[in-house]
Amino acid sequence: MTRPLSVVLVGGGRIAVGNAGLARGVSLSHASAIRAVGHAVANLSAVVEPDAMQRTKIAQEVLHVAADLEEVPTGSLEVIVIATPSAIRRQPFEAALERQPSAIVVEKPLSVDFNEARDLIHKASEAKIPIFVNFNRRTDDRIASWMGRLREAGVAAAYIAYGRGMANYASHAVDLVQFGWGPVQSVRWLSGETNGKPGFDPSPSFALTMYNGMTVVFQGFESLDYDLFDLRFRSQSGEVTFLAGGAEILDQKPEVGRYYNGYSHLGEGLRNRAPVSGFEGMYRQLHALLNGESQSDLCSGEDALATAAVLEAVKQSSMQAGAEVRPALWLNAGKE
């Protein structure tokens, strides 16, 4: 018989307990996902939120709310989910390590600072506590199914148009590309600001070369009047585009004579539309893993660090006028 997860949410914001009504029929916060998967999989032990006004608001829907992690009793098969703003990760992460939970889940990205991310993973490794980062497209059943089809199709190139910053949409895309096709061999910055500052997450353009020879081009946009996160995957047999991060998937195949007799061009294609979640899938896979399953699609701490290294390589390449930079150099730096 399996044991349910005892989940403590650190951070009481939108991604932890909010997002109600954002999309009908799917869980887009941790609290709603925990309710949806049921008590046999996970139970919400407490939400930790330092702001008194936010605690009062949360207490209307959550039974146990605390100002500090120390106030929360330790649970069996405890999982601590760190859903604080990405610039505030070290203190809650180290406090979570002290409790020796069964696992720690961190909202993406692991950290906005590569050196801090590497240090956190090192500390977790020393403490022998597994770390996972919630890049939720990995555990969305629909997206995962399409990723399997894309692997079989032999994708040769991908083109990603995005806004909302490196730490946000770009990190999601880098993780998804590495999830699908393995590690990045080299990175080249193309254009745009790379240095973030409070309230500003830059969206530079850059190119990746994968070890399997695949090329991935990111085109970043600042200050658009609309939300942009489109991922286009091109293979010999056609093209698949994840519009709005996968909320609509366009599958286009060659069509003979569409424009000219004897020539093949991509047709209008088939469209598949559904909100992207993955939160419930993350909890189900984590429950199975901590109860003895050996396989999962979860993003490990090492996977997340590889994504952080790619984004760090973009910054380093920008300081070298677009020179090729290998993320492995940053992953290996400082290792004894």
C-alpha positions as CSV (number, residue, x, y, z in Angstrom):
1,M,0.0,0.0,0.0
2,T,1.4,3.4,-1.0
3,R,1.7,6.4,1.3
4,P,0.3,9.8,0.4
5,L,2.5,12.8,0.1
6,S,2.3,15.3,3.0
7,V,2.8,18.7,1.2
8,V,3.9,22.0,2.7
9,L,3.7,25.0,0.4
10,V,6.2,27.7,1.1
11,G,4.9,30.9,-0.4
12,G,1.2,31.8,-0.6
13,G,1.0,33.5,-4.0
14,R,-0.7,32.8,-7.3
15,I,1.2,29.7,-8.3
16,A,0.8,28.2,-4.9
17,V,-2.8,28.8,-4.0
18,G,-4.3,31.1,-6.7
19,N,-5.0,30.9,-10.4
20,A,-8.7,30.0,-9.8
21,G,-10.7,30.5,-13.0
22,L,-7.6,30.9,-15.2
23,A,-8.7,28.0,-17.3
24,R,-11.7,25.8,-16.9
25,G,-11.3,22.2,-15.9
26,V,-7.6,22.1,-15.1
27,S,-5.4,22.7,-12.0
28,L,-3.1,25.7,-12.4
29,S,-1.8,26.0,-8.9
30,H,-0.3,23.6,-6.4
31,A,-3.2,23.8,-4.0
32,S,-5.8,23.0,-6.6
33,A,-3.7,20.1,-8.0
34,I,-3.4,18.6,-4.5
35,R,-7.2,18.7,-4.1
36,A,-7.7,17.2,-7.5
37,V,-5.4,14.2,-7.1
38,G,-7.1,13.2,-3.9
39,H,-6.0,12.1,-0.4
40,A,-4.6,8.8,-1.5
41,V,-1.9,10.7,-3.5
42,A,-1.3,14.0,-1.6
43,N,-2.6,16.1,1.3
44,L,-1.9,19.8,1.9
45,S,-0.4,20.0,5.4
46,A,0.1,23.8,5.5
47,V,0.9,26.9,3.6
48,V,3.8,29.1,4.8
49,E,3.4,32.8,4.1
50,P,5.2,35.6,5.9
51,D,2.8,38.3,4.9
52,A,0.0,38.7,7.5
53,M,-2.6,40.1,5.0
54,Q,-2.0,37.3,2.6
55,R,-2.2,34.7,5.4
56,T,-5.6,36.0,6.3
57,K,-6.7,35.7,2.7
58,I,-5.4,32.2,2.3
59,A,-6.9,31.1,5.6
60,Q,-10.4,31.4,4.0
61,E,-9.6,28.4,1.9
62,V,-6.7,26.6,3.5
63,L,-7.0,25.0,6.9
64,H,-3.4,25.4,8.1
65,V,-1.5,28.6,7.4
66,A,1.8,29.5,9.1
67,A,4.1,32.5,9.1
68,D,7.3,30.3,9.3
69,L,8.2,26.8,8.3
70,E,9.3,26.1,11.9
71,E,5.6,26.4,13.0
72,V,4.6,23.4,10.8
73,P,4.8,19.9,12.3
74,T,6.8,17.4,10.3
75,G,4.7,15.0,8.3
76,S,5.2,11.5,7.0
77,L,6.6,11.4,3.4
78,E,6.9,15.1,3.5
79,V,7.4,17.2,0.4
80,I,8.2,20.8,0.7
81,V,7.2,22.9,-2.3
82,I,9.1,26.3,-2.6
83,A,6.8,28.6,-4.5
84,T,8.4,31.9,-3.4
85,P,9.4,34.5,-6.0
86,S,12.4,33.2,-8.0
87,A,14.7,35.9,-6.5
88,I,14.0,34.6,-3.0
89,R,15.1,31.0,-3.0
90,R,18.1,30.5,-0.8
91,Q,16.6,31.0,2.7
92,P,13.5,28.9,2.2
93,F,15.5,26.2,0.4
94,E,18.0,25.9,3.2
95,A,15.2,25.9,5.8
96,A,13.6,23.1,3.9
97,L,16.8,21.1,3.8
98,E,17.1,21.3,7.6
99,R,13.8,19.4,8.0
100,Q,15.1,16.5,6.0
101,P,12.0,16.0,3.9
102,S,11.5,13.1,1.5
103,A,11.8,15.6,-1.4
104,I,11.9,19.3,-2.2
105,V,10.0,20.7,-5.2
106,V,11.0,24.2,-6.4
107,E,8.9,26.3,-8.8
108,K,10.8,27.1,-12.0
109,P,13.4,28.4,-12.4
110,L,15.6,26.9,-9.7
111,S,17.1,30.4,-9.2
112,V,17.7,33.5,-11.3
113,D,21.4,33.2,-10.4
114,F,23.4,30.3,-11.8
115,N,26.0,30.2,-9.0
116,E,23.2,30.1,-6.4
117,A,21.4,27.3,-8.3
118,R,24.6,25.2,-8.4
119,D,25.2,25.8,-4.7
120,L,21.6,24.8,-3.8
121,I,21.9,21.6,-5.7
122,H,25.3,20.8,-4.1
123,K,23.8,21.3,-0.6
124,A,20.8,19.1,-1.5
125,S,23.2,16.4,-2.8
126,E,25.2,16.5,0.4
127,A,22.0,16.1,2.4
128,K,20.9,13.3,0.1
129,I,17.5,15.0,-0.5
130,P,16.1,14.7,-4.0
131,I,15.2,18.0,-5.7
132,F,12.7,18.5,-8.4
133,V,11.8,21.6,-10.3
134,N,8.3,22.2,-11.6
135,F,8.7,22.6,-15.4
136,N,5.1,21.6,-15.7
137,R,4.9,20.8,-19.5
138,R,6.9,17.6,-18.8
139,T,4.1,16.2,-16.7
140,D,1.2,17.4,-18.8
141,D,-0.1,14.2,-20.4
142,R,-1.1,15.9,-23.6
143,I,2.2,17.7,-24.1
144,A,4.2,14.6,-23.1
145,S,2.4,12.6,-25.7
146,W,3.2,15.1,-28.4
147,M,6.8,15.2,-27.3
148,G,7.0,11.5,-27.9
149,R,5.6,11.9,-31.4
150,L,8.1,14.6,-32.1
151,R,11.0,12.5,-31.0
152,E,9.9,9.7,-33.4
153,A,9.5,12.3,-36.2
154,G,13.2,13.1,-36.2
155,V,12.9,16.9,-35.6
156,A,15.8,18.7,-37.3
157,A,15.2,22.2,-36.0
158,A,13.1,24.2,-33.7
159,Y,12.1,27.9,-33.6
160,I,10.9,29.5,-30.5
161,A,9.3,33.0,-30.3
162,Y,8.8,34.2,-26.8
163,G,8.3,37.2,-24.4
164,R,8.1,37.5,-20.6
165,G,11.8,36.8,-20.1
166,M,14.6,34.2,-19.8
167,A,13.6,33.1,-16.3
168,N,10.0,32.6,-17.4
169,Y,9.2,31.4,-21.0
170,A,12.7,30.8,-22.2
171,S,13.5,28.6,-19.2
172,H,10.4,26.5,-20.0
173,A,11.4,26.1,-23.6
174,V,15.1,25.2,-22.8
175,D,13.9,22.6,-20.4
176,L,11.4,21.1,-22.9
177,V,14.0,21.0,-25.6
178,Q,16.5,19.2,-23.4
179,F,13.7,16.9,-22.1
180,G,13.0,15.9,-25.7
181,W,16.5,15.8,-27.3
182,G,19.1,15.7,-24.6
183,P,21.8,18.2,-23.6
184,V,22.8,21.4,-25.3
185,Q,26.3,21.4,-26.8
186,S,26.8,25.1,-27.4
187,V,25.0,28.5,-27.2
188,R,25.4,31.7,-29.2
189,W,23.8,35.0,-28.2
190,L,22.2,36.8,-31.1
191,S,20.8,40.1,-29.8
192,G,19.0,41.7,-26.9
193,E,19.7,42.6,-23.3
194,T,20.7,39.7,-21.0
195,N,21.2,41.4,-17.6
196,G,18.1,41.3,-15.5
197,K,17.2,43.8,-12.8
198,P,14.4,44.1,-10.2
199,G,11.1,44.1,-12.2
200,F,12.8,43.3,-15.5
201,D,13.4,39.8,-16.9
202,P,15.1,40.2,-20.4
203,S,14.1,38.3,-23.5
204,P,17.2,38.0,-25.7
205,S,17.5,36.1,-28.9
206,F,20.0,33.2,-29.0
207,A,20.7,29.9,-30.8
208,L,21.4,26.4,-29.4
209,T,23.2,23.5,-31.0
210,M,22.3,20.2,-29.5
211,Y,24.7,17.2,-29.3
212,N,22.4,15.4,-31.8
213,G,23.0,18.1,-34.4
214,M,19.6,19.8,-33.9
215,T,19.5,23.6,-34.1
216,V,17.1,25.6,-31.9
217,V,16.7,29.3,-32.4
218,F,15.1,31.6,-29.8
219,Q,13.7,34.9,-30.9
220,G,12.9,37.1,-27.9
221,F,10.6,40.1,-27.8
222,E,10.2,42.9,-25.3
223,S,7.1,44.9,-24.4
224,L,4.6,43.2,-26.7
225,D,0.9,44.0,-26.5
226,Y,0.1,40.3,-26.2
227,D,1.5,37.2,-24.7
228,L,3.9,35.2,-26.9
229,F,5.2,31.7,-26.4
230,D,5.2,29.7,-29.6
231,L,7.4,26.7,-30.3
232,R,7.7,25.4,-33.8
233,F,9.3,22.0,-34.5
234,R,10.3,21.1,-38.1
235,S,11.0,17.6,-39.4
236,Q,11.2,16.1,-42.9
237,S,7.6,15.0,-42.7
238,G,6.1,18.2,-41.6
239,E,5.8,20.8,-38.8
240,V,4.3,20.9,-35.4
241,T,3.7,24.2,-33.6
242,F,2.9,24.6,-29.9
243,L,1.0,27.9,-29.9
244,A,0.6,29.8,-26.6
245,G,3.0,27.3,-25.0
246,G,0.9,24.3,-26.2
247,A,-2.6,25.6,-25.5
248,E,-3.2,25.0,-29.2
249,I,-1.1,22.5,-31.2
250,L,-1.0,22.9,-35.0
251,D,0.1,19.7,-36.9
252,Q,0.9,20.5,-40.5
253,K,1.7,17.9,-43.2
254,P,2.8,18.4,-46.8
255,E,0.0,18.9,-49.3
256,V,0.7,18.3,-53.0
257,G,-0.7,21.0,-55.3
258,R,-1.8,23.4,-52.5
259,Y,-0.4,26.4,-54.4
260,Y,1.3,25.0,-57.5
261,N,0.9,21.8,-59.5
262,G,3.6,19.4,-58.7
263,Y,4.9,21.2,-55.6
264,S,4.3,20.2,-52.0
265,H,3.7,22.8,-49.3
266,L,2.5,22.5,-45.7
267,G,-1.3,22.4,-45.5
268,E,-3.5,24.1,-43.0
269,G,-3.1,21.3,-40.6
270,L,-5.0,19.8,-37.7
271,R,-5.5,21.8,-34.5
272,N,-5.7,20.4,-31.0
273,R,-6.7,22.9,-28.3
274,A,-6.6,22.5,-24.5
275,P,-5.1,24.4,-21.5
276,V,-1.6,23.3,-20.4
277,S,-1.3,22.2,-16.8
278,G,0.9,19.3,-15.6
279,F,0.5,20.1,-11.9
280,E,-1.7,17.1,-11.2
281,G,0.7,14.9,-13.2
282,M,3.7,16.2,-11.2
283,Y,2.1,15.2,-7.9
284,R,1.0,11.8,-9.3
285,Q,4.5,11.1,-10.6
286,L,6.2,12.3,-7.5
287,H,3.9,10.1,-5.4
288,A,4.8,7.1,-7.5
289,L,8.5,7.8,-7.4
290,L,8.6,8.3,-3.6
291,N,6.7,5.0,-3.2
292,G,9.2,3.0,-5.1
293,E,8.6,3.6,-8.9
294,S,11.9,4.0,-10.7
295,Q,10.9,6.1,-13.7
296,S,9.4,9.5,-14.1
297,D,9.4,12.5,-16.4
298,L,10.0,14.9,-13.5
299,C,12.6,17.6,-13.9
300,S,15.4,16.7,-11.4
301,G,17.6,19.2,-9.8
302,E,20.4,18.2,-12.1
303,D,18.1,18.7,-15.1
304,A,17.1,22.2,-13.9
305,L,20.8,23.1,-13.3
306,A,21.5,22.1,-16.9
307,T,18.8,24.6,-18.0
308,A,20.3,27.2,-15.8
309,A,23.7,26.6,-17.4
310,V,22.2,27.2,-20.8
311,L,20.8,30.5,-19.8
312,E,24.1,31.4,-18.1
313,A,25.9,30.6,-21.3
314,V,23.6,33.0,-23.2
315,K,24.7,35.8,-20.8
316,Q,28.4,34.8,-21.2
317,S,28.1,34.7,-25.0
318,S,26.5,38.2,-25.0
319,M,29.6,39.5,-23.2
320,Q,31.8,37.9,-25.9
321,A,29.9,39.5,-28.8
322,G,28.0,36.2,-29.6
323,A,30.9,33.8,-29.3
324,E,30.1,30.1,-28.9
325,V,29.9,29.1,-25.3
326,R,29.5,25.5,-24.0
327,P,27.1,25.1,-21.0
328,A,29.1,22.1,-19.9
329,L,31.9,24.4,-18.9
330,W,29.6,26.1,-16.3
331,L,28.2,22.8,-15.1
332,N,31.7,21.4,-14.5
333,A,33.2,24.6,-13.1
334,G,33.8,24.3,-9.3
335,K,33.5,20.5,-9.2
336,E,36.2,18.8,-7.3
